[in-house]
Amino acid sequence: MADDKHSGALSAAYAAKRPEDVAAIYDNWSETYDSDMSAAGYRHPTICLALLARHLPRGAEPLLDAGAGTGLIGEWLIITGYPNVEALDISQGMLDKAAAKGVYKALHRLAMGGPLPFADNAYAGIISAGVFTSGHVGVEGLDELIRICRPGGVIVLTVKNTLWLAGFAERVAALEAEGTLARIEETPPYASMPGESDTVPSRGLVLRVS
Ligand SMILES: C[S@@+](CC[C@H](N)C(=O)[O-])C[C@H]1O[C@@H](n2cnc3c(N)ncnc32)[C@H](O)[C@@H]1O
């Protein structure tokens, strides 16, 4: 059953300790990821897309979909007027699915959480849905996204409450206080998959880089 498979894969990903384990879990899941997430009522891509469209002018480029997975968001970004988008993900299997959709200008198999091989100020906007969560990427992944986002650009991301309470909120507040960015929007906490038993909520954030 799709929901059982989905629950198992995501639970394993949440519990993963090493990036290569996360990549392997998603490699194995990539074939049914889209249908499983659809069945679970997965909300992060829709909410991130709405936030991005509210804060970044149509046609802003280039954008980076960080933790793009199979490219759910890339498909919709093109339709809504952002045709120049690159995908980054740690899982080659997920990137292969994204590539097959033909919606990204470039695909990068890279791990967030450490240095990224992109120039300072490279992107007009960055979107990262369902990536800052248990077993995936923690607050240590945020600084590189800020570095590669140009001043005036926005970073739209979701943050699971577990991470939020374990230092993410404090880090965002500190970055605001030092003038590195402004938090221009924060959603109320919401369930990313209403059909799932893991009910730890997440929030959507929009950060404008100074
Ligand atoms: C829940 S999926 C979300 C995918 C896509 N953003 C979406 O909303 O459908 C999480 C994605 O993050 C990727 N991921 C996990 N850890 C990562 C890391 N350290 N660096 C880059 N990608 C990572 C996984 O391979 C997976 O594709």
The ligand as a Tripos MOL2 file, in Angstrom:
@<TRIPOS>MOLECULE
LIG
   27    29     1     0     0
SMALL
NO_CHARGES

@<TRIPOS>ATOM
      1 C1         10.9200   15.1560    1.7510 C.3       1 LIG1
      2 S1         11.9760   15.2610    0.3440 S.3       1 LIG1
      3 C2         11.4600   16.8390   -0.3440 C.3       1 LIG1
      4 C3         11.7520   16.9220   -1.8300 C.3       1 LIG1
      5 C4         11.1000   18.1050   -2.5250 C.3       1 LIG1
      6 N1         11.6230   19.3550   -2.0330 N.3       1 LIG1
      7 C5          9.6170   18.0340   -2.3200 C.2       1 LIG1
      8 O1          9.0930   18.8810   -1.5820 O.co2     1 LIG1
      9 O2          8.9910   17.1250   -2.8880 O.co2     1 LIG1
     10 C6         13.5740   15.6460    1.0220 C.3       1 LIG1
     11 C7         14.6780   15.7300   -0.0280 C.3       1 LIG1
     12 O3         15.8560   16.2370    0.6030 O.3       1 LIG1
     13 C8         16.9540   15.5360    0.0740 C.3       1 LIG1
     14 N2         18.0440   15.6350    1.0470 N.ar      1 LIG1
     15 C9         18.1350   15.0850    2.2700 C.ar      1 LIG1
     16 N3         19.2830   15.4290    2.8700 N.ar      1 LIG1
     17 C10        19.9390   16.2360    1.9860 C.ar      1 LIG1
     18 C11        21.1920   16.9210    2.0080 C.ar      1 LIG1
     19 N4         22.0230   16.8690    3.0690 N.pl3     1 LIG1
     20 N5         21.5470   17.6510    0.9320 N.ar      1 LIG1
     21 C12        20.7440   17.7430   -0.1470 C.ar      1 LIG1
     22 N6         19.5490   17.1050   -0.2340 N.ar      1 LIG1
     23 C13        19.1510   16.3720    0.8190 C.ar      1 LIG1
     24 C14        16.4480   14.1200   -0.1380 C.3       1 LIG1
     25 O4         17.2490   13.3780   -1.0210 O.3       1 LIG1
     26 C15        15.0370   14.3950   -0.6490 C.3       1 LIG1
     27 O5         15.0040   14.4790   -2.0500 O.3       1 LIG1
@<TRIPOS>BOND
     1     1     2 1
     2     2     3 1
     3     2    10 1
     4     3     4 1
     5     4     5 1
     6     5     6 1
     7     5     7 1
     8     7     8 2
     9     7     9 1
    10    10    11 1
    11    11    12 1
    12    11    26 1
    13    12    13 1
    14    13    14 1
    15    13    24 1
    16    14    15 ar
    17    14    23 ar
    18    15    16 ar
    19    16    17 ar
    20    17    18 ar
    21    17    23 ar
    22    18    19 1
    23    18    20 ar
    24    20    21 ar
    25    21    22 ar
    26    22    23 ar
    27    24    25 1
    28    24    26 1
    29    26    27 1
@<TRIPOS>SUBSTRUCTURE
     1 LIG1         1 GROUP 0 **** ****
